[in-house]
Amino acid sequence: MWFRRDLRAHDNAALHHALQQCRALHCVFVFDAAILSPLPRQDRRVEFIRESLVDLDAQLQALSGQAGSGLIVVHAVACDEIPRLAQQLGVQAVFANHDDEPQALARDAQVLGQLARLGIAWHSHKDHVIFERREVLTQMGKAYGVFTPYKNAWLKKLGEDDVAPYPTQPHAQALAVRPEAFRRPVPSLVELGFEPTNLAALKVATGSRGGQALLDDFAQRMGRYHETRNFPAVKGPSYLSVHLRFGTVSIRALVRAAQAMLADSDAAAGASTWLAELIWRDFYMQILANFPHVVDAQGNSHSFKPEYDRIHWEQGAHAKALFATWCEGRTGYPLVDAAMAQINQTGYMHNRLRMVVASFLVKDLGIDWRWGERYFAEKLIDFDLSANNGGWQWASSSGCDAQPYFRIFNPISQSEKFDATGKFIRRYLPGLAALPDHAIHAPWLARPIDLAAAGIKMGTHYPSPVVAHDEARQQTLHRYAVVKQIKK
């Protein structure tokens, strides 16, 4: 069993089938050098995976009840190591769960070819989504490119079997004792060539035990999700996105949790809204599978709507300077800067703020959305290719079911609406904390007496805005006019 983005021992499709079919099953995880080598030496994702593997190893040992069982963990190039390890262990088959990202598909095809030459079977199962690939299609047999009809079809298709758990306990006796050479603990970060991050200080829950604790907590709040999810200073989200990314929770368990709440009239609205977010995740996964031009095999992103690739974005040193102000949270717009401080300090950003900062980068600064997509891919602990690509294309109006090109978030009104008292801004921009609530959203417009009382001199203690929003909006409408001309 080759674990990848499914780091749990319970309700795991491939593990369930492998335990059912095999007399002796070795469980393996590869820290893929091809993925890890280009990463910065401090990476929260690597630390999250490492801590989650410690949890998984303990789960597997508890499941088998045998001394010496557990997880074989190696650090190598996965497409070479899996066939080599399969041959070394003398196995007849390799089990894994699907991964539909382009580079993962290429890796798996290479592994499959090598295993076939060795006479070793390959079995892959759906586990990471409820419906994948071409399971939800229009009446014309085509993949959906608009969310709402996809959601309606998804809900109509959903049956009990689609969310039924995959038990692993009944056949756990098939878990093999590791050969002596592999009875090593999960490698430390230092052994992997990485350094500790602030993950522990941030109190990020790791492993499936951490994921279950978050789900239990969110279950108490799910009924209010539709009311709280847009306010970054409020404990509204589930905070399960990183656990979905690495499979330390089962998507089926999350849908079952939402379904249980739908029967409660007081909680149904919140549960329905959260379920829709889970369906968005499936939607973007099937976009990646059915419209592969959005991310090619080399990892390059392209607009879902090709005409949007003709837009002329800011270029040269000016564009790089603007991009740097965005990355470093120095735009002069407090909500944008606080959101960027959040992602830089924690590896997480509230979903409402992801939309705000993306709109600002693309439609206020005129920067190609792919620059922001790459920055999020580097910084987000919950980075998921399909959702990140889909989200950035939504914000830039270049994607499927995206916001209209003329819809441009106003960073001031977004701040006033979703962080009215400035609580979130004060947390991440403490230098603005002494400003009154009404002034904190646009300090450059504040009364001199308020700035003086707060000890703030614009341009010294906090940057002046890098662009004027109203002027930037007009430039964006002009920039996007090329799309209107193409459509005509």
C-alpha positions as CSV (number, residue, x, y, z in Angstrom):
1,M,0.0,0.0,0.0
2,W,1.6,3.3,-1.2
3,F,0.2,6.2,0.9
4,R,0.3,9.6,-0.8
5,R,-2.4,12.1,-0.1
6,D,-4.4,9.7,2.1
7,L,-2.5,9.7,5.4
8,R,-5.0,7.8,7.6
9,A,-5.5,4.2,8.5
10,H,-9.4,4.3,8.7
11,D,-12.0,4.8,5.9
12,N,-9.3,4.6,3.3
13,A,-10.4,3.0,0.0
14,A,-7.1,1.5,-1.2
15,L,-6.1,0.3,2.2
16,H,-9.5,-1.3,2.6
17,H,-9.2,-3.2,-0.7
18,A,-5.6,-4.1,-0.1
19,L,-6.3,-5.6,3.3
20,Q,-9.3,-7.6,1.8
21,Q,-7.3,-9.0,-1.1
22,C,-3.8,-9.6,0.4
23,R,-2.3,-12.2,2.6
24,A,0.4,-9.8,3.8
25,L,0.4,-6.1,3.2
26,H,3.4,-3.7,3.6
27,C,2.5,0.0,4.1
28,V,4.8,2.5,2.5
29,F,5.3,6.3,2.3
30,V,8.0,7.9,0.1
31,F,9.2,11.4,0.8
32,D,9.6,12.1,-2.9
33,A,12.9,13.8,-3.5
34,A,11.6,15.0,-6.9
35,I,9.0,17.1,-5.0
36,L,11.0,18.0,-1.9
37,S,14.3,19.1,-3.5
38,P,13.1,22.4,-4.9
39,L,11.3,23.4,-1.7
40,P,12.6,25.9,0.8
41,R,14.4,24.3,3.8
42,Q,11.6,25.5,6.1
43,D,8.3,24.2,4.8
44,R,5.2,23.8,6.9
45,R,3.8,21.2,4.6
46,V,6.8,18.9,5.0
47,E,6.5,19.2,8.8
48,F,2.8,18.6,8.7
49,I,3.3,15.4,6.6
50,R,6.1,14.3,8.9
51,E,4.0,14.7,12.0
52,S,1.0,13.1,10.3
53,L,3.2,10.1,9.4
54,V,4.1,9.6,13.0
55,D,0.4,9.5,13.8
56,L,-0.3,7.1,10.8
57,D,2.5,4.8,11.9
58,A,1.0,4.5,15.4
59,Q,-2.4,3.9,13.9
60,L,-1.2,1.1,11.7
61,Q,0.6,-0.6,14.6
62,A,-2.5,-0.3,16.8
63,L,-4.6,-1.7,14.0
64,S,-2.5,-4.7,13.4
65,G,-1.7,-5.4,17.1
66,Q,1.6,-6.8,16.1
67,A,5.0,-5.7,17.2
68,G,7.2,-4.6,14.3
69,S,4.3,-3.7,12.0
70,G,3.7,-0.1,10.9
71,L,4.9,2.2,8.2
72,I,7.9,1.9,6.0
73,V,9.1,5.4,5.3
74,V,11.9,6.2,2.7
75,H,13.3,9.3,1.2
76,A,14.0,8.9,-2.5
77,V,12.6,9.6,-6.0
78,A,9.2,7.9,-5.8
79,C,8.8,6.7,-9.4
80,D,12.1,4.8,-9.0
81,E,11.7,3.7,-5.4
82,I,8.3,2.2,-5.5
83,P,9.2,-0.4,-8.1
84,R,12.5,-1.1,-6.5
85,L,10.9,-1.5,-3.0
86,A,8.1,-3.7,-4.5
87,Q,10.7,-6.0,-6.0
88,Q,12.8,-6.0,-2.8
89,L,9.8,-6.9,-0.6
90,G,8.7,-9.6,-3.1
91,V,5.2,-8.3,-3.5
92,Q,2.6,-9.2,-6.2
93,A,0.7,-6.0,-6.3
94,V,0.9,-2.3,-5.4
95,F,-2.2,-0.5,-4.1
96,A,-2.7,3.3,-4.1
97,N,-5.5,5.9,-4.3
98,H,-6.0,8.1,-7.3
99,D,-4.2,11.4,-7.7
100,D,-5.3,13.3,-10.8
101,E,-2.8,16.1,-10.7
102,P,-0.9,16.2,-14.1
103,Q,2.5,15.5,-12.6
104,A,1.2,12.8,-10.3
105,L,-0.5,11.1,-13.3
106,A,2.8,11.2,-15.2
107,R,4.6,9.7,-12.1
108,D,2.0,7.0,-11.7
109,A,2.2,6.1,-15.4
110,Q,6.0,5.7,-15.0
111,V,5.6,3.5,-11.9
112,L,2.9,1.4,-13.6
113,G,5.2,0.8,-16.6
114,Q,8.1,-0.3,-14.4
115,L,5.8,-2.5,-12.2
116,A,4.4,-4.2,-15.4
117,R,7.9,-5.1,-16.5
118,L,8.5,-6.7,-13.2
119,G,5.2,-8.6,-13.3
120,I,3.7,-6.7,-10.4
121,A,0.1,-5.6,-10.6
122,W,-1.1,-2.0,-10.0
123,H,-4.5,-1.3,-8.3
124,S,-5.7,2.3,-7.9
125,H,-8.9,3.5,-6.2
126,K,-11.0,6.6,-5.8
127,D,-10.7,8.0,-2.3
128,H,-9.9,11.7,-2.4
129,V,-13.3,12.9,-3.7
130,I,-16.9,11.8,-3.7
131,F,-17.2,11.9,-7.5
132,E,-14.3,12.1,-9.8
133,R,-13.3,12.5,-13.5
134,R,-16.4,11.7,-15.6
135,E,-18.7,10.5,-12.9
136,V,-21.0,13.6,-13.0
137,L,-21.8,14.6,-16.6
138,T,-24.4,16.7,-18.4
139,Q,-27.3,15.1,-20.2
140,M,-25.1,15.5,-23.4
141,G,-22.4,13.4,-21.7
142,K,-20.1,16.3,-21.3
143,A,-18.2,17.6,-18.2
144,Y,-19.7,20.5,-16.4
145,G,-18.1,23.9,-16.6
146,V,-20.6,25.8,-14.4
147,F,-20.9,25.0,-10.7
148,T,-24.6,25.3,-9.9
149,P,-25.8,22.7,-12.4
150,Y,-22.9,20.5,-11.4
151,K,-23.9,20.8,-7.7
152,N,-27.5,19.9,-8.5
153,A,-26.4,16.9,-10.5
154,W,-23.9,15.9,-7.8
155,L,-26.6,16.1,-5.1
156,K,-29.1,14.1,-7.3
157,K,-26.5,11.4,-7.9
158,L,-25.4,11.1,-4.3
159,G,-26.4,7.8,-2.7
160,E,-25.5,6.0,0.6
161,D,-22.9,3.9,-1.1
162,D,-21.0,7.1,-2.2
163,V,-20.3,8.1,1.4
164,A,-20.1,4.7,3.0
165,P,-16.9,4.2,5.0
166,Y,-14.2,1.8,3.9
167,P,-13.5,-0.3,7.1
168,T,-9.9,-1.5,7.7
169,Q,-10.3,-3.2,11.1
170,P,-11.9,-6.4,9.9
171,H,-8.9,-7.5,7.8
172,A,-6.2,-5.8,9.8
173,Q,-4.4,-9.2,10.4
174,A,-3.1,-8.8,6.9
175,L,-0.8,-6.0,7.9
176,A,2.7,-7.3,7.6
177,V,5.5,-7.1,10.1
178,R,8.2,-4.9,8.6
179,P,11.5,-6.5,7.6
180,E,14.3,-5.8,10.1
181,A,16.0,-3.3,7.7
182,F,12.9,-1.2,7.6
183,R,12.0,-1.0,11.3
184,R,13.1,2.6,11.6
185,P,11.1,5.5,13.0
186,V,9.7,8.2,10.7
187,P,12.7,10.3,9.6
188,S,13.2,13.6,11.4
189,L,13.0,16.9,9.6
190,V,16.8,17.2,9.9
191,E,17.3,13.7,8.4
192,L,15.2,14.9,5.5
193,G,17.3,18.0,5.0
194,F,14.7,20.4,6.5
195,E,14.4,22.7,9.5
196,P,11.5,23.0,11.9
197,T,8.9,25.7,11.2
198,N,6.5,27.5,13.5
199,L,3.9,24.7,13.0
200,A,3.9,23.7,16.7
201,A,3.7,27.3,17.9
202,L,0.7,27.8,15.6
203,K,-0.9,24.8,17.2
204,V,-1.8,23.3,13.9
205,A,-3.5,19.9,14.5
206,T,-1.7,17.2,12.6
207,G,-2.5,13.6,11.6
208,S,-5.9,12.0,11.5
209,R,-6.3,12.4,15.3
210,G,-5.9,16.2,14.8
211,G,-8.3,16.1,11.9
212,Q,-10.9,14.3,13.9
213,A,-10.6,16.8,16.8
214,L,-11.2,19.7,14.3
215,L,-14.2,17.9,12.8
216,D,-15.7,17.3,16.3
217,D,-15.2,21.0,17.1
218,F,-16.6,22.2,13.8
219,A,-19.7,20.0,14.2
220,Q,-20.7,22.2,17.1
221,R,-20.4,25.3,14.9
222,M,-21.5,24.0,11.5
223,G,-25.1,25.1,11.9
224,R,-23.9,28.8,11.9
225,Y,-21.4,28.4,9.1
226,H,-23.4,30.4,6.6
227,E,-23.4,33.3,9.1
228,T,-19.8,33.2,10.2
229,R,-17.7,31.9,7.3
230,N,-17.0,35.4,5.7
231,F,-15.6,37.1,8.8
232,P,-11.8,36.5,9.3
233,A,-11.8,37.6,13.0
234,V,-14.5,35.0,13.8
235,K,-14.0,31.3,14.4
236,G,-16.2,30.4,11.4
237,P,-14.3,28.0,9.1
238,S,-13.7,24.3,9.8
239,Y,-9.9,24.7,9.4
240,L,-10.0,21.2,7.8
241,S,-8.5,22.2,4.4
242,V,-5.0,21.0,5.2
243,H,-6.5,17.7,6.4
244,L,-8.4,17.3,3.2
245,R,-5.3,18.1,1.2
246,F,-3.3,15.3,2.8
247,G,-6.1,13.0,3.5
248,T,-5.8,12.9,7.2
249,V,-9.6,13.1,7.2
250,S,-12.0,11.3,4.8
251,I,-14.1,13.3,2.5
252,R,-16.8,10.8,3.0
253,A,-16.8,11.4,6.8
254,L,-17.1,15.2,6.1
255,V,-20.1,14.7,3.8
256,R,-21.7,12.3,6.3
257,A,-21.2,15.0,9.0
258,A,-23.0,17.6,6.8
259,Q,-25.8,15.2,6.0
260,A,-26.4,14.5,9.7
261,M,-26.9,18.3,10.3
262,L,-29.2,18.7,7.3
263,A,-31.9,16.9,9.2
264,D,-31.8,19.6,12.0
265,S,-33.8,22.6,10.9
266,D,-31.7,24.9,13.1
267,A,-28.4,23.7,11.6
268,A,-29.5,22.9,8.0
269,A,-28.6,26.3,6.5
270,G,-25.0,26.1,7.8
271,A,-24.6,22.5,6.9
272,S,-26.0,23.1,3.4
273,T,-23.5,26.0,2.8
274,W,-20.6,23.8,4.0
275,L,-21.6,20.9,1.9
276,A,-21.6,23.2,-1.1
277,E,-18.0,24.1,-0.3
278,L,-17.1,20.4,-0.4
279,I,-18.9,20.1,-3.7
280,W,-16.8,23.0,-5.0
281,R,-13.8,20.9,-4.2
282,D,-15.1,18.0,-6.3
283,F,-16.0,20.5,-9.0
284,Y,-12.5,21.9,-9.4
285,M,-11.0,18.4,-9.2
286,Q,-13.1,17.3,-12.2
287,I,-12.2,20.5,-14.1
288,L,-8.6,19.5,-13.8
289,A,-9.3,16.0,-15.0
290,N,-11.6,17.0,-17.9
291,F,-10.1,20.3,-19.0
292,P,-6.3,19.5,-18.8
293,H,-5.4,22.7,-20.6
294,V,-5.9,24.6,-17.3
295,V,-2.7,23.1,-16.0
296,D,-0.4,21.3,-18.4
297,A,2.0,18.4,-17.7
298,Q,4.8,20.8,-17.0
299,G,2.7,22.5,-14.3
300,N,2.0,25.7,-16.4
301,S,-1.4,27.3,-15.9
302,H,-3.6,28.5,-18.7
303,S,-7.0,30.3,-18.7
304,F,-10.0,28.0,-18.8
305,K,-11.4,30.6,-21.3
306,P,-8.5,30.9,-23.8
307,E,-9.4,34.5,-24.8
308,Y,-8.3,35.7,-21.4
309,D,-4.7,34.6,-22.1
310,R,-4.6,37.6,-24.5
311,I,-4.8,40.2,-21.8
312,H,-1.8,42.4,-21.4
313,W,-0.6,42.4,-17.8
314,E,1.8,44.8,-16.2
315,Q,5.4,43.9,-17.1
316,G,9.0,44.6,-16.2
317,A,10.5,46.2,-13.1
318,H,7.3,48.1,-12.4
319,A,5.3,44.9,-12.2
320,K,7.9,43.2,-10.1
321,A,7.9,46.1,-7.6
322,L,4.1,46.1,-7.4
323,F,4.1,42.3,-6.9
324,A,6.6,42.7,-4.1
325,T,4.4,45.2,-2.2
326,W,1.6,42.6,-2.5
327,C,3.7,39.6,-1.3
328,E,5.1,41.6,1.6
329,G,1.9,43.2,2.7
330,R,2.9,46.8,1.9
331,T,0.1,47.9,-0.5
332,G,-1.3,50.5,1.9
333,Y,-4.7,48.7,2.0
334,P,-4.9,47.3,5.6
335,L,-7.2,44.3,4.9
336,V,-5.0,43.2,2.0
337,D,-1.8,43.7,4.0
338,A,-3.2,41.9,7.0
339,A,-4.2,39.0,4.9
340,M,-0.8,38.7,3.3
341,A,0.8,38.9,6.8
342,Q,-1.5,36.0,7.8
343,I,-0.3,33.8,4.9
344,N,3.3,34.7,5.4
345,Q,3.3,34.1,9.1
346,T,1.0,31.0,9.3
347,G,0.7,29.4,5.9
348,Y,-3.0,29.9,6.1
349,M,-5.4,32.5,4.7
350,H,-9.1,32.9,5.4
351,N,-11.1,32.1,2.3
352,R,-12.9,35.5,2.0
353,L,-9.4,37.1,2.1
354,R,-8.1,34.8,-0.6
355,M,-10.7,36.4,-2.9
356,V,-9.9,39.9,-1.7
357,V,-6.2,39.7,-2.2
358,A,-6.5,37.9,-5.5
359,S,-8.9,40.5,-6.9
360,F,-6.5,43.2,-5.6
361,L,-3.4,41.7,-7.3
362,V,-5.2,41.1,-10.6
363,K,-7.6,44.0,-10.9
364,D,-6.0,46.7,-8.8
365,L,-2.4,46.1,-9.6
366,G,-2.8,44.6,-13.1
367,I,-0.6,41.6,-12.3
368,D,-1.0,38.3,-14.1
369,W,-3.1,35.9,-11.9
370,R,-0.5,33.2,-12.4
371,W,2.0,35.1,-10.3
372,G,-0.4,35.0,-7.4
373,E,-1.2,31.4,-8.0
374,R,2.5,30.5,-7.7
375,Y,2.9,32.5,-4.5
376,F,-0.1,30.8,-2.9
377,A,1.3,27.4,-4.1
378,E,4.6,28.2,-2.3
379,K,3.1,29.6,0.9
380,L,-0.2,27.8,1.6
381,I,0.0,24.7,3.9
382,D,-3.3,23.6,2.4
383,F,-2.2,24.2,-1.2
384,D,-4.2,22.0,-3.6
385,L,-3.5,22.4,-7.3
386,S,-7.1,22.2,-8.6
387,A,-8.6,24.5,-5.9
388,N,-5.8,27.0,-6.1
389,N,-6.0,27.2,-9.9
390,G,-9.8,27.3,-9.8
391,G,-9.8,30.1,-7.2
392,W,-7.3,32.3,-9.0
393,Q,-9.1,31.8,-12.3
394,W,-12.4,32.7,-10.6
395,A,-10.9,35.9,-9.2
396,S,-9.4,36.9,-12.5
397,S,-12.6,36.1,-14.4
398,S,-10.6,33.7,-16.7
399,G,-12.0,30.5,-15.3
400,C,-15.1,28.4,-15.4
401,D,-18.1,29.9,-13.7
402,A,-15.9,32.9,-12.7
403,Q,-17.0,36.3,-11.5
404,P,-17.6,38.7,-14.4
405,Y,-14.6,40.7,-15.4
406,F,-16.3,43.9,-14.4
407,R,-16.8,42.7,-10.8
408,I,-13.9,44.2,-8.9
409,F,-13.7,43.9,-5.2
410,N,-13.3,47.3,-3.4
411,P,-10.7,46.5,-0.7
412,I,-12.1,49.3,1.6
413,S,-15.7,48.2,1.5
414,Q,-14.7,44.6,1.9
415,S,-12.8,45.6,5.0
416,E,-15.7,47.6,6.4
417,K,-18.1,44.8,5.7
418,F,-16.2,41.8,6.9
419,D,-13.8,43.2,9.5
420,A,-16.0,46.2,10.7
421,T,-14.3,46.6,14.0
422,G,-10.8,46.0,12.6
423,K,-10.1,43.1,14.9
424,F,-8.4,41.0,12.2
425,I,-6.4,44.0,10.9
426,R,-5.2,44.8,14.4
427,R,-4.0,41.3,15.0
428,Y,-1.7,41.2,11.9
429,L,-0.9,45.0,11.6
430,P,-0.4,46.0,15.3
431,G,1.1,49.3,14.2
432,L,-2.5,50.4,13.2
433,A,-4.1,49.1,16.4
434,A,-4.6,52.6,18.0
435,L,-6.6,53.9,15.1
436,P,-10.4,54.2,15.7
437,D,-12.5,51.6,14.0
438,H,-13.8,53.9,11.3
439,A,-10.3,55.0,10.3
440,I,-8.5,51.6,10.2
441,H,-9.9,50.5,6.9
442,A,-8.3,53.4,4.9
443,P,-5.7,55.2,7.1
444,W,-4.7,57.7,4.4
445,L,-8.3,59.1,4.6
446,A,-8.2,59.4,8.4
447,R,-8.4,62.7,10.2
448,P,-4.9,64.1,11.0
449,I,-6.0,64.2,14.7
450,D,-6.7,60.4,14.6
451,L,-3.4,59.7,12.9
452,A,-1.5,61.8,15.4
453,A,-3.3,60.2,18.4
454,A,-2.4,56.8,17.1
455,G,1.2,57.8,16.5
456,I,1.1,57.1,12.8
457,K,2.7,59.1,10.0
458,M,1.6,57.9,6.6
459,G,4.5,56.8,4.5
460,T,6.6,56.3,7.6
461,H,4.7,54.0,10.0
462,Y,2.4,52.6,7.3
463,P,2.7,52.9,3.5
464,S,0.5,55.1,1.4
465,P,-1.7,53.2,-1.1
466,V,0.4,51.9,-4.1
467,V,-2.6,52.5,-6.3
468,A,-5.9,54.5,-6.2
469,H,-8.6,51.9,-6.3
470,D,-11.0,53.9,-8.5
471,E,-8.3,54.7,-11.1
472,A,-7.1,51.1,-11.0
473,R,-10.7,49.9,-11.6
474,Q,-10.9,52.0,-14.8
475,Q,-7.6,50.7,-16.0
476,T,-8.8,47.1,-15.4
477,L,-12.0,47.7,-17.4
478,H,-9.8,49.0,-20.2
479,R,-7.4,46.0,-19.9
480,Y,-10.2,43.5,-20.1
481,A,-11.7,45.2,-23.1
482,V,-9.7,42.9,-25.3
483,V,-11.8,40.0,-24.1
484,K,-15.0,41.8,-25.1
485,Q,-13.5,42.5,-28.6
486,I,-12.6,38.9,-29.1
487,K,-16.1,37.7,-28.1
488,K,-17.6,40.1,-30.7
